[in-house]
Amino acid sequence: MKKIQINSFEDYRQQYQESINNPEEFWGGIAENFNWHKKWDQVLDWNFDEPKVEWFKGARLNITENMLDRHLNTLGDKKAIIWEPNEPGHSPKTYTYQELYDAVCEFANALKSQGVQKGDRVCLYLPMIPQLAIAVLACARIGAIHSVVFAGFSASALADRIQDAEAKMVITSDGLRRGVKEVPLKSVVDEALENCSSVERVIVFSCLNWNIDMQEKRDIWWNDAIRNQAGPCPATSMDAEDMLFILYTSGSTGKPKGVVHSCAGYMVYTAYSFQNVYQYQPEDIYWCTADIGWITGHSYILYGPLLSGATSIMFEGIPTYPDAGRFWEIVAKYKVNQFLTAPTAIRSLMGAGDEHVEKHDLSSLKVIGSVGEPINAEAWHWYHDKVGRGQCAVVDNWWQTETGGIMISGLGNFSPQKPTYAGYPLPGIQPVLLNQDGTEIEEADVEGYLCIKAPWPSILRTTYGDHERCRVTYFSHYKGYYFTGDGAKRDADGMFRIIGRIDDVINVSGHRFGTAEIENAINEHEQVVESAVVGYPHPIKGQSIYAFVVCDDEIPEEEKARIEIKEVVAKQIGKIALPEKIQFVSGLPKTRSGKIMRRILRKVAEGDVSSLGDTSTLLDPAVVDEIVQKAL
Ligand code: PRX
């Protein structure tokens, strides 16, 4: 058995070397730390051509036994989850490992009695309440594949995800609380299900005590479903490579794709990366502010921490309610030791004034993390100096839905820190920078396409129902490499700095959207003929969405049309994807072959029209003059 925790930078260097020299021995040793029904016949079998990646081949396990049962004897009374409600006046709720085990077994039994079987897909559309965690683990307990959909997505986006996964069941609540707002969820599910024939059952948790419509034979209240279901639920034995979950994410083309993670590799890597990046110690209180609707919540609120026997805080609310000191109040209240949030939250709280931070005692913090988007130097320094009091390491975690776990990051307090640099790769991760023709860039400080040249245990296995899409998207750009879609640089010491997406993916407040996805939504508006969407820098959100829209007639009232277009986007995707700027144009800059020159639109959106580059291939250069003149 190999110990998981690295405890110095020298140790890191040595472990890294071992992991690269002999990945099978390295990961086999780490995997010995977990409980298996049957050990593997082979640690790794792979090729990036099909692609086919199998870790711990032949092994059998259940991930929830490693998160719950394994800890009961020693940590049964330890807090597994501390749930902090949206309303500061409401009571928090705590689940010890024993209580979480009991709740998961009870709900897993309920799922079975409602007809859910191993391999069935279950869609979760829930607020950040303990029932979301319980439902995720209950699915994993019985081998059902969970697909969590962020509760900010619209009925149409939810329906797309349910249909793609052919989910048999949806689990939701009447509604959710977010700041001062109460937002309906069940009615969104009802609308989505008008177009989803695969769903047989809907389980509804009463979160707001609303009196809502329940469809006879299809809908059942959570409390009715768990009646008489208490008691153990044997964990279903899963093959190492059985699917654990699907999580939809946006790419540069088409509809969002269902990224698939499998049981064993994801388990080993999320636990390993959590313990090393956050240097979690047995008495620590850890808090990640993400939503479980995104990969960060999956890997670093639930799976990684609970596999490690940690105490993980789950927060229902938002950073600015009731005021911009809420995060810091919670840190002080629970004496949080490790804290993880997104640059967007850091920037918005930085703008709210230092007094919100200064009035709370943050002396418990040891490691503070940033994830989801590049962190600019100003935000990094504020986070380091004010939140971390100059005494905590800032760990900048670079990774993706597809990578399952953190790939490049500082480890706890001992890695060298450099603002805006994510740092060094974790053991087992082999990042390279490629130039356009696919050769590896060896020089320092040169930007290239960030690719990974060998598999790590939590790499995505496929995109649900469409393996070819997985191959084309991630493994066909450069033969033999996983293509991340990000541009990056490496300094002379080997530290990586992530520049951002080089494809048509926009990152707004750490949320990924494909330009095509938003354009398709805008084009649903009756008067819209076509549209082109680009990202542009935004001081708080990192990036914002700028839409160039062509309509069939003169738009008499631009403001009215803008509102309507935003409504259409909210309906098709959700309010999180609203374009901030909408410019009506008479045509888009296209090449003779009909391709939109987004490069030009990006420049316009950025307000940098001094050098638009080569426009000689444009079909109608006059279009560009008009766009520049009327730029918002
Ligand atoms: O562009 C990178 C950016 O977010 C993308 C992945 O988004 P998603 O799959 O939603 O996962 C977010 C949480 C891991 C990446 O391709 N990104 C993520 N983390 C960072 C980042 N960009 C810069 N620095 C980071 N730390």
Boltz pocket constraint, residues with backbone or C-beta under 6 A from the ligand:
constraints:
  - pocket:
      binder: B
      contacts: [[A, 249], [A, 295], [A, 296], [A, 370], [A, 371], [A, 372], [A, 373], [A, 374], [A, 375], [A, 396], [A, 397], [A, 398], [A, 399], [A, 400], [A, 401], [A, 402], [A, 408], [A, 422], [A, 484], [A, 485], [A, 486], [A, 498], [A, 500], [A, 501], [A, 507], [A, 510], [A, 511], [A, 512]]
      max_distance: 6.0
